[in-house]
Amino acid sequence: MGSSGINAEYMGSSGINAEYMGKQAFAKIGEIEPDLAGEYYPLLGMDEAIRQQLVDDHFLFMSGDPNLKVGGMERDWPEGRGIFHNKDKTFLVWVNEEDQLRIISMQKGGNVNEVFSRLVRGINAVEKVVQEVSGGKKFMFDDHLGFLHSCPTNLGTGMRASVHIDLKGYAGDKAALKEICNELNIQPRGTRGESSGDTGSVYDLSNKHRLGYSEVELVQTMIDGVNAIWKKSQEREAAAAQ
């Protein structure tokens, strides 16, 4: 697919707090799925060496988003926030960043099936742990709206399947990239999310919709869209070189 990285997220709100999802609770994930075993790192009192490593890995979420501040989602920062990741750094859970839980599966390369399968196993494992430590609570779900989240744009599946890809054919022409993405129901972003600045010719391409489609349909939309955009980028790059 010409991709350099894949990321799939499930933003789940479950009525829990960070007190429940501490190191002991996250240790249970590895008991359910051994390859997902790892460590939980609370933001409050984080060791500087660990903090820097998480920054270098692009895992650490930051405060300062004006939308989160206005919505009251950064109160008492950094208390009650943390990050869990497995030993291979292919499975992450963000605690109380925007949603109460953000579950992430990622890896380099183009094996979408492997990333998605890990995501599904991870979601199921996390929900089992949530139920065990919170007295049976599950992810908040509405029959009409799907999974409930802090941001209404994530209603439905709550899943974003994305690829980091170098589109040199669209360098300096964001308008053209946005146009083809709209046609294919793809959302282009910087590699650090909606708040990213200019990231050159490398973009994060993901499914635009969350509501009204199944998870499998949204992954396929991403695959088809990225392939089409990559092909068009190659054509534009070749034409510019003539």
C-alpha positions as CSV (number, residue, x, y, z in Angstrom):
1,M,0.0,0.0,0.0
2,G,3.0,2.3,0.2
3,S,2.4,2.9,3.8
4,S,4.9,3.5,6.6
5,G,2.6,3.0,9.5
6,I,-0.8,1.8,10.5
7,N,-2.9,3.0,13.4
8,A,-6.4,1.8,14.5
9,E,-8.1,3.3,17.5
10,Y,-11.1,2.6,19.5
11,M,-12.3,5.4,21.8
12,G,-14.3,3.9,24.5
13,S,-16.1,5.5,27.5
14,S,-16.9,3.1,30.3
15,G,-17.7,5.1,33.4
16,I,-14.5,4.1,35.1
17,N,-11.7,6.2,36.6
18,A,-7.9,5.8,36.6
19,E,-8.0,4.5,40.2
20,Y,-9.5,1.3,38.8
21,M,-7.2,1.1,35.8
22,G,-3.9,1.2,37.7
23,K,-0.9,-1.1,37.3
24,Q,-2.6,-4.1,38.9
25,A,-5.6,-3.8,36.6
26,F,-3.5,-3.5,33.4
27,A,-1.5,-6.5,34.4
28,K,-4.6,-8.5,33.9
29,I,-4.6,-7.7,30.2
30,G,-1.5,-9.9,29.7
31,E,-3.2,-12.8,31.5
32,I,-6.0,-12.7,28.9
33,E,-3.7,-11.9,25.8
34,P,-0.1,-12.7,26.6
35,D,1.3,-10.7,23.6
36,L,-0.4,-7.6,25.0
37,A,1.3,-7.7,28.3
38,G,3.1,-4.6,29.2
39,E,3.5,-1.7,31.7
40,Y,1.2,1.2,32.8
41,Y,2.8,4.6,33.3
42,P,0.9,7.3,35.2
43,L,1.5,10.8,34.0
44,L,1.6,12.2,37.6
45,G,5.1,11.8,39.0
46,M,6.4,10.2,35.8
47,D,10.2,9.6,35.7
48,E,11.9,11.9,33.3
49,A,13.7,9.1,31.4
50,I,10.4,7.3,30.9
51,R,8.7,10.6,29.8
52,Q,11.4,11.3,27.3
53,Q,11.2,7.7,25.9
54,L,7.4,8.0,25.5
55,V,7.9,11.4,23.7
56,D,10.5,9.8,21.4
57,D,8.1,7.0,20.6
58,H,5.3,9.5,19.8
59,F,3.2,7.8,22.5
60,L,2.8,10.6,25.0
61,F,-0.3,12.8,24.8
62,M,0.0,16.4,25.9
63,S,-2.2,19.0,27.6
64,G,-3.0,22.3,26.0
65,D,-5.8,21.4,23.4
66,P,-8.2,24.4,23.6
67,N,-11.2,22.3,22.8
68,L,-10.5,19.8,25.6
69,K,-9.9,22.7,28.0
70,V,-13.2,24.4,27.1
71,G,-15.0,21.0,27.5
72,G,-13.5,20.6,31.0
73,M,-11.6,17.5,30.0
74,E,-8.2,18.8,31.2
75,R,-9.2,19.6,34.8
76,D,-6.8,18.3,37.5
77,W,-4.2,17.6,34.8
78,P,-2.1,15.4,34.9
79,E,-3.8,13.5,37.8
80,G,-5.7,10.4,36.7
81,R,-4.0,10.1,33.3
82,G,-1.6,7.5,32.1
83,I,-0.4,5.3,29.2
84,F,-0.2,1.6,28.9
85,H,1.8,-0.2,26.2
86,N,2.9,-3.8,25.5
87,K,6.5,-4.8,25.2
88,D,6.5,-4.7,21.4
89,K,4.9,-1.2,21.4
90,T,2.2,-2.3,19.1
91,F,-0.7,-2.0,21.6
92,L,-1.5,1.1,23.7
93,V,-4.2,2.4,26.0
94,W,-4.5,6.0,26.8
95,V,-6.3,6.7,30.1
96,N,-8.3,10.0,30.4
97,E,-6.8,11.8,27.5
98,E,-10.0,12.8,25.8
99,D,-12.1,9.8,26.3
100,Q,-11.7,7.7,29.5
101,L,-10.0,5.0,27.4
102,R,-8.4,5.1,23.9
103,I,-7.3,1.7,22.7
104,I,-4.7,1.7,20.0
105,S,-3.2,-1.0,17.8
106,M,-0.4,-0.1,15.5
107,Q,2.7,-1.3,13.6
108,K,4.9,-0.4,10.7
109,G,4.2,-1.9,7.3
110,G,0.9,-2.7,5.5
111,N,-0.5,-5.7,7.3
112,V,-3.9,-4.2,8.1
113,N,-5.4,-7.6,9.1
114,E,-2.8,-8.1,11.8
115,V,-3.3,-4.6,13.2
116,F,-7.1,-5.0,13.2
117,S,-7.1,-8.4,14.7
118,R,-4.9,-7.2,17.6
119,L,-7.2,-4.2,18.1
120,V,-10.2,-6.5,18.4
121,R,-8.4,-8.8,20.9
122,G,-7.2,-5.8,22.8
123,I,-10.7,-4.2,23.1
124,N,-12.2,-7.5,24.3
125,A,-9.4,-7.9,26.9
126,V,-9.7,-4.3,28.2
127,E,-13.5,-4.6,28.5
128,K,-13.1,-7.9,30.5
129,V,-10.7,-6.1,32.9
130,V,-13.0,-3.1,33.2
131,Q,-15.9,-5.4,34.1
132,E,-13.8,-7.3,36.6
133,V,-12.4,-4.2,38.4
134,S,-15.6,-2.0,38.2
135,G,-18.3,-4.4,39.3
136,G,-19.5,-5.4,35.8
137,K,-19.5,-2.0,34.0
138,K,-19.1,-2.1,30.2
139,F,-18.3,0.4,27.5
140,M,-21.2,2.9,27.2
141,F,-23.4,2.0,24.3
142,D,-26.6,3.3,22.8
143,D,-28.7,1.2,20.4
144,H,-29.2,4.3,18.1
145,L,-25.9,6.2,18.5
146,G,-23.5,3.3,19.1
147,F,-20.6,3.8,21.4
148,L,-20.6,7.1,23.3
149,H,-17.6,9.4,23.4
150,S,-16.5,12.8,24.6
151,C,-16.5,14.1,21.0
152,P,-19.8,13.6,19.0
153,T,-17.8,13.0,15.8
154,N,-16.8,9.6,17.2
155,L,-20.3,8.3,17.9
156,G,-21.0,5.0,16.2
157,T,-18.0,2.6,16.0
158,G,-15.6,5.1,17.6
159,M,-12.9,3.6,15.3
160,R,-10.4,5.4,13.2
161,A,-8.2,3.2,10.9
162,S,-5.4,5.3,9.6
163,V,-2.1,5.1,7.6
164,H,0.9,7.4,7.7
165,I,1.9,7.8,4.1
166,D,4.3,10.0,2.2
167,L,2.4,11.7,-0.6
168,K,5.1,13.7,-2.5
169,G,2.7,14.1,-5.4
170,Y,0.5,16.4,-3.2
171,A,3.4,18.3,-1.5
172,G,2.3,22.0,-1.5
173,D,-1.2,21.3,-2.7
174,K,-3.3,20.5,0.3
175,A,-6.5,21.7,-1.5
176,A,-6.1,18.9,-4.2
177,L,-5.4,16.3,-1.5
178,K,-8.5,17.4,0.5
179,E,-10.6,17.2,-2.7
180,I,-9.7,13.6,-3.6
181,C,-10.0,12.6,0.1
182,N,-13.5,14.0,0.3
183,E,-14.5,11.9,-2.8
184,L,-13.2,8.8,-1.1
185,N,-14.6,9.5,2.4
186,I,-11.1,9.8,3.8
187,Q,-9.9,12.4,6.3
188,P,-6.3,13.8,5.9
189,R,-4.5,15.0,9.0
190,G,-1.0,15.8,10.1
191,T,0.8,12.8,11.7
192,R,0.1,14.1,15.2
193,G,-3.7,14.4,14.7
194,E,-6.1,17.3,14.1
195,S,-3.9,19.8,15.9
196,S,-0.8,19.0,13.9
197,G,1.1,21.7,12.1
198,D,2.7,21.2,8.7
199,T,4.2,17.7,8.4
200,G,5.6,18.1,4.9
201,S,4.4,15.5,2.5
202,V,3.6,12.8,5.1
203,Y,-0.1,12.6,6.1
204,D,-2.3,10.6,8.3
205,L,-5.2,9.2,6.2
206,S,-8.2,7.7,7.9
207,N,-11.8,6.8,7.5
208,K,-13.9,10.0,7.7
209,H,-17.0,8.4,9.2
210,R,-17.6,6.5,12.4
211,L,-21.4,6.4,12.5
212,G,-23.6,4.3,10.2
213,Y,-21.0,1.7,9.1
214,S,-19.5,-1.4,10.5
215,E,-15.9,-1.6,11.6
216,V,-15.0,-3.9,8.7
217,E,-16.6,-1.5,6.2
218,L,-14.6,1.5,7.6
219,V,-11.3,-0.4,7.4
220,Q,-12.1,-1.3,3.8
221,T,-12.9,2.3,3.1
222,M,-9.5,3.3,4.4
223,I,-7.7,0.6,2.4
224,D,-9.4,1.4,-0.9
225,G,-9.1,5.2,-0.3
226,V,-5.4,5.0,0.6
227,N,-4.6,2.8,-2.4
228,A,-6.4,5.2,-4.8
229,I,-4.7,8.3,-3.3
230,W,-1.3,6.7,-3.4
231,K,-1.8,5.8,-7.1
232,K,-2.9,9.4,-7.9
233,S,0.1,10.8,-5.9
234,Q,2.5,8.7,-7.9
235,E,0.9,9.9,-11.2
236,R,1.2,13.6,-10.1
237,E,4.8,13.1,-9.0
238,A,5.7,11.5,-12.3
239,A,4.0,14.3,-14.3
240,A,5.8,17.0,-12.2
241,A,9.2,15.3,-13.0
242,Q,8.6,15.5,-16.8
